[in-house]
Amino acid sequence: MSSAPTTAVPKDETIYVEAKDLPLYCPGPKAPLWSMHPRVYIEIVQTGKTLCPYCGAAYQLKEGEKILGH
């Protein structure tokens, strides 16, 4: 299982993810301890972008990413 290389980012910045990062979850494995919250899997395939319901981190698929089998 992989995830986006999430680090602490300012709330108004977007975290770009690739197909290889799916299934997407937040917080990611590289998030600092102070920013941890319960792990939540996030649906991004339908719209190409989404927000984490806990911390509000914005995620978006990189342009041109092909999602197969989702």
LINGIHU-V844368 format. One record per backbone hydrogen bond with DSSP energy under -1.0 kcal/mol. NH is the residue of the N-H (numbers start at 1). CO is the residue of the C=O. Records with the same first field share a line. If there is no record, write none. Layout:
BEGIN
NH->CO  CO
END
This chain:
BEGIN
6->4
13->10
15->58
17->60
21->18
22->19
26->40
31->28
35->32
36->33
40->26
42->24
48->44
50->59
52->57
56->52
59->50
60->15
61->48
62->17
65->62
END
